[in-house]
Amino acid sequence: MTNIEIRARAIYSSLSPVEKQVADYFLDNIHQVFSMPIARLAQEAGVSQVAWVRFCKTIGFGGLKDLKKRLYAELNETAGSWGAETVEQIYADIKDPSTIRQTVQTICLSSVQAIEETEKILDEGVLEQAVQLLLQADSIKLFGVGASALVAEDFYGKLLRIGKNVFFSKDTHIQLTYVATLTGRDAAVFFSDSGTTREMLELMELAGKHRCPTISVTRFSKNPLARKAQCALYTSSPEIYRRSGAMSSRIAQLIMVDILFTTIANRDYHNVRQMLEDSYESCASHKASG
């Protein structure tokens, strides 16, 4: 699957009815799109040419020409896999009774897909900007609730290992206290898969009033948290059913945390190398010997 298909599927539920018509045609005719003029595409999809341009911009391109150029390159890169026989993959986590083997395969495939798709849609320019904000910050405040709080806590532990002045608490009231003390010299990172969590939107609004640089980590969609952030990092996951809770989406967020942490450590390796060794040694004595 190409990067562009992943973006279109990820954002599909938030599209307007007309944009969904464009997306449906695009996803069903992926191999033909780059060779057809916009007038023909509009006619075939039953929409206006403006609708095609709007769809292209919604999934992150300047227009149809920009999308076609990228699509052509991606189709050529993956040409060897088109038409190949593949195992049917059903990315549903909690459904009708199934065997242990089916359950294991489903969960593992969903996690692998989340990792691969997140890598494909990652904007390296935005990642670099986010890393620079975190490297330059006097302090880093992390925000998240529910399953996203677990991801924020993981990032908190990693940043502590390299001596960063980082703060996190699962208590929402404490998070409100954190945001009240932000300044323009700090950095705030907000975790929310949907990007619509009310607590995160409230905290983001307050961070903006303090002119604090902000970073969001959400799924790829037209969500309000990403729109308000200075740097919007996106993940992708095949999670569909609300009853599942956060499964593959949590994996995707954790991968983004690992990418951020490793990039930060690499950029500042001269200073953090000894810290990494010291933090490892500090816990080594608490491991039972063989």
C-alpha positions as CSV (number, residue, x, y, z in Angstrom):
1,M,0.0,0.0,0.0
2,T,1.3,3.4,-0.9
3,N,1.8,6.3,1.5
4,I,-1.0,8.2,-0.3
5,E,-3.5,5.3,0.1
6,I,-2.6,5.2,3.8
7,R,-3.4,8.9,4.2
8,A,-6.7,8.6,2.3
9,R,-7.9,5.7,4.4
10,A,-6.7,7.2,7.7
11,I,-8.6,10.5,7.1
12,Y,-11.6,9.0,5.4
13,S,-14.1,9.2,8.3
14,S,-13.5,13.0,8.6
15,L,-14.0,13.8,5.0
16,S,-17.1,15.6,3.6
17,P,-19.5,13.5,1.5
18,V,-18.1,14.9,-1.7
19,E,-14.5,14.3,-0.6
20,K,-15.5,10.7,0.3
21,Q,-16.7,10.2,-3.3
22,V,-13.3,11.3,-4.5
23,A,-11.5,9.1,-2.0
24,D,-13.7,6.1,-3.0
25,Y,-12.8,6.6,-6.7
26,F,-9.2,7.2,-5.9
27,L,-8.8,4.1,-3.7
28,D,-10.7,1.9,-6.2
29,N,-8.7,3.1,-9.2
30,I,-5.3,3.8,-7.7
31,H,-3.3,2.6,-10.8
32,Q,-5.2,4.8,-13.3
33,V,-5.4,8.1,-11.4
34,F,-1.9,9.4,-12.3
35,S,-2.5,9.0,-16.0
36,M,-5.9,10.7,-16.2
37,P,-6.5,14.5,-16.6
38,I,-8.5,16.2,-13.8
39,A,-11.5,16.8,-16.1
40,R,-11.8,13.0,-16.7
41,L,-11.3,12.2,-13.1
42,A,-14.0,14.6,-12.1
43,Q,-16.4,13.0,-14.6
44,E,-15.6,9.5,-13.6
45,A,-16.0,10.2,-9.9
46,G,-19.1,12.3,-10.4
47,V,-17.7,15.3,-8.7
48,S,-16.3,18.7,-9.6
49,Q,-12.6,19.4,-10.4
50,V,-12.5,21.6,-7.3
51,A,-13.5,18.6,-5.2
52,W,-10.4,16.7,-6.5
53,V,-8.1,19.6,-5.7
54,R,-9.7,19.9,-2.2
55,F,-9.2,16.2,-1.6
56,C,-5.5,16.4,-2.6
57,K,-4.9,19.3,-0.2
58,T,-6.7,17.5,2.6
59,I,-4.3,14.6,2.5
60,G,-1.3,16.9,2.4
61,F,-0.5,17.8,-1.2
62,G,-0.5,21.1,-3.0
63,G,-2.9,19.9,-5.7
64,L,-3.6,17.1,-8.1
65,K,-0.3,17.5,-10.0
66,D,1.7,17.2,-6.8
67,L,-0.3,14.1,-5.8
68,K,0.2,12.4,-9.2
69,K,3.9,13.0,-9.1
70,R,4.2,11.4,-5.7
71,L,1.8,8.6,-6.6
72,Y,3.7,7.7,-9.8
73,A,7.0,7.5,-7.8
74,E,5.4,5.3,-5.1
75,L,3.7,2.9,-7.6
76,N,7.1,2.4,-9.3
77,E,8.8,1.8,-6.0
78,T,6.3,-0.9,-5.1
79,A,5.9,-2.3,-8.6
80,G,7.4,-5.6,-7.6
81,S,4.6,-6.3,-5.1
82,W,1.6,-5.5,-7.2
83,G,-0.4,-8.6,-8.1
84,A,1.7,-10.7,-5.7
85,E,-0.3,-13.4,-3.9
86,T,-0.9,-12.2,-0.3
87,V,-2.5,-13.7,2.7
88,E,-5.8,-12.0,3.5
89,Q,-5.5,-9.9,6.6
90,I,-8.5,-9.0,8.7
91,Y,-7.4,-6.2,11.1
92,A,-10.2,-6.6,13.7
93,D,-9.2,-6.9,17.3
94,I,-12.3,-8.0,19.2
95,K,-14.9,-9.8,17.1
96,D,-16.6,-13.2,16.9
97,P,-15.0,-16.1,18.7
98,S,-11.8,-17.2,17.0
99,T,-8.9,-19.6,17.6
100,I,-5.9,-18.6,19.7
101,R,-3.8,-18.7,16.5
102,Q,-6.1,-16.4,14.7
103,T,-6.2,-13.9,17.6
104,V,-2.4,-13.9,17.9
105,Q,-2.0,-13.4,14.1
106,T,-4.6,-10.6,14.0
107,I,-3.0,-8.6,16.9
108,C,0.5,-9.0,15.6
109,L,-0.5,-8.1,12.0
110,S,-2.3,-5.0,13.3
111,S,0.8,-3.9,15.3
112,V,3.1,-4.5,12.3
113,Q,0.7,-2.5,10.0
114,A,0.6,0.4,12.5
115,I,4.4,0.6,12.6
116,E,4.8,0.3,8.8
117,E,2.1,2.9,8.0
118,T,3.3,5.3,10.6
119,E,6.8,5.2,9.0
120,K,5.3,5.8,5.6
121,I,3.4,8.9,6.5
122,L,6.1,10.5,8.8
123,D,7.1,13.9,7.7
124,E,10.9,14.2,8.3
125,G,10.8,18.0,8.2
126,V,8.2,18.2,10.9
127,L,10.1,15.6,13.0
128,E,13.3,17.7,12.7
129,Q,11.4,20.8,13.8
130,A,9.9,18.9,16.8
131,V,13.3,17.5,17.8
132,Q,14.9,21.0,17.7
133,L,12.1,22.4,19.9
134,L,12.7,19.7,22.5
135,L,16.5,20.1,22.4
136,Q,16.2,23.9,23.0
137,A,13.5,23.8,25.6
138,D,14.3,24.8,29.2
139,S,11.7,22.3,30.3
140,I,9.5,19.7,28.6
141,K,5.9,19.2,29.8
142,L,4.0,16.1,28.6
143,F,0.2,15.7,28.4
144,G,-2.0,12.7,27.9
145,V,-5.0,10.9,29.4
146,G,-6.2,7.3,29.2
147,A,-4.0,5.1,27.0
148,S,-2.2,8.2,25.7
149,A,-1.0,8.8,29.3
150,L,0.8,5.5,29.2
151,V,2.6,6.7,26.1
152,A,3.4,10.1,27.7
153,E,4.8,8.3,30.7
154,D,7.0,6.1,28.5
155,F,8.5,9.3,26.9
156,Y,8.9,10.8,30.3
157,G,11.0,7.9,31.5
158,K,13.2,8.0,28.3
159,L,13.8,11.7,28.6
160,L,14.8,11.4,32.2
161,R,17.6,9.0,31.2
162,I,19.3,11.7,29.1
163,G,19.0,14.4,31.7
164,K,16.1,16.4,30.3
165,N,14.1,18.7,32.6
166,V,10.8,16.8,31.9
167,F,7.5,16.7,33.7
168,F,4.5,14.4,33.6
169,S,1.7,13.2,35.8
170,K,-1.4,11.1,34.9
171,D,-3.5,13.4,37.2
172,T,-5.3,15.9,35.0
173,H,-5.3,18.6,37.7
174,I,-1.5,18.3,37.9
175,Q,-1.4,18.6,34.1
176,L,-3.4,21.8,34.4
177,T,-0.8,23.1,36.9
178,Y,2.0,22.2,34.5
179,V,0.4,24.2,31.7
180,A,-0.2,27.2,33.9
181,T,3.6,27.6,34.4
182,L,4.6,27.2,30.8
183,T,6.7,29.9,29.1
184,G,8.0,30.5,25.6
185,R,11.2,28.8,26.5
186,D,9.5,25.5,27.3
187,A,8.0,22.8,25.0
188,A,4.7,21.0,25.5
189,V,3.9,17.6,23.9
190,F,0.3,16.4,23.6
191,F,-0.6,12.8,23.0
192,S,-4.1,11.9,21.7
193,D,-4.9,9.3,19.1
194,S,-8.1,11.0,18.0
195,G,-6.9,14.5,18.5
196,T,-10.3,15.4,19.9
197,T,-9.9,14.6,23.6
198,R,-11.4,17.6,25.5
199,E,-8.7,17.7,28.2
200,M,-6.0,17.9,25.6
201,L,-7.8,20.6,23.6
202,E,-8.2,22.6,26.8
203,L,-4.6,22.2,27.8
204,M,-3.4,23.0,24.2
205,E,-5.5,26.2,24.3
206,L,-3.8,27.3,27.6
207,A,-0.4,26.5,26.3
208,G,-1.0,28.7,23.3
209,K,-1.9,31.6,25.7
210,H,1.5,31.2,27.3
211,R,3.2,31.3,23.8
212,C,4.7,27.9,24.5
213,P,5.9,25.8,21.5
214,T,3.6,22.8,21.1
215,I,3.9,19.4,19.5
216,S,1.0,17.0,18.9
217,V,1.1,13.3,18.4
218,T,-2.2,12.1,16.8
219,R,-3.5,9.8,14.1
220,F,-3.5,11.2,10.6
221,S,-6.8,13.1,10.3
222,K,-8.3,16.6,10.2
223,N,-8.3,16.9,14.0
224,P,-8.4,20.1,16.1
225,L,-5.4,19.2,18.3
226,A,-3.1,18.8,15.3
227,R,-4.4,22.0,13.8
228,K,-3.5,24.0,16.9
229,A,-0.1,22.5,17.4
230,Q,3.1,24.2,16.1
231,C,4.4,20.7,15.1
232,A,1.9,18.0,14.2
233,L,3.3,14.5,14.2
234,Y,1.0,11.8,12.8
235,T,0.6,8.1,13.4
236,S,-1.5,5.5,11.5
237,S,-3.1,2.4,12.8
238,P,-5.8,-0.1,11.5
239,E,-7.9,0.2,14.7
240,I,-11.6,0.3,13.8
241,Y,-13.8,-0.9,16.7
242,R,-14.4,1.4,19.7
243,R,-14.9,-1.6,22.0
244,S,-11.3,-2.6,21.5
245,G,-9.7,0.2,23.5
246,A,-6.2,1.4,22.3
247,M,-4.3,-1.5,20.8
248,S,-2.5,-0.8,17.5
249,S,-2.9,3.0,18.1
250,R,-0.9,2.7,21.3
251,I,1.8,0.8,19.4
252,A,1.9,3.6,16.8
253,Q,2.3,6.3,19.4
254,L,5.0,4.3,21.2
255,I,6.9,4.0,17.9
256,M,6.7,7.8,17.5
257,V,8.1,8.2,21.1
258,D,11.0,5.9,20.2
259,I,11.7,7.9,17.0
260,L,11.6,11.2,18.9
261,F,13.8,9.9,21.8
262,T,16.4,8.3,19.5
263,T,16.6,11.3,17.2
264,I,17.1,13.6,20.2
265,A,19.8,11.3,21.7
266,N,21.6,11.1,18.4
267,R,21.6,14.9,17.9
268,D,23.0,15.3,21.4
269,Y,25.0,12.1,21.7
270,H,28.2,13.7,22.9
271,N,26.4,15.0,26.0
272,V,24.0,12.1,26.6
273,R,26.3,9.1,26.1
274,Q,27.6,9.1,29.6
275,M,24.0,9.7,31.0
276,L,22.8,6.6,29.2
277,E,25.6,4.5,30.6
278,D,25.1,5.9,34.1
279,S,21.3,5.3,34.1
280,Y,21.8,1.8,32.9
281,E,24.3,1.1,35.6
282,S,22.1,2.6,38.3
283,C,19.5,-0.1,37.6
284,A,21.9,-3.0,36.8
285,S,22.3,-3.9,40.5
286,H,18.6,-4.6,40.8
287,K,18.6,-7.4,38.2
288,A,18.8,-10.9,39.6
289,S,21.9,-12.8,38.5
290,G,21.5,-16.0,36.5
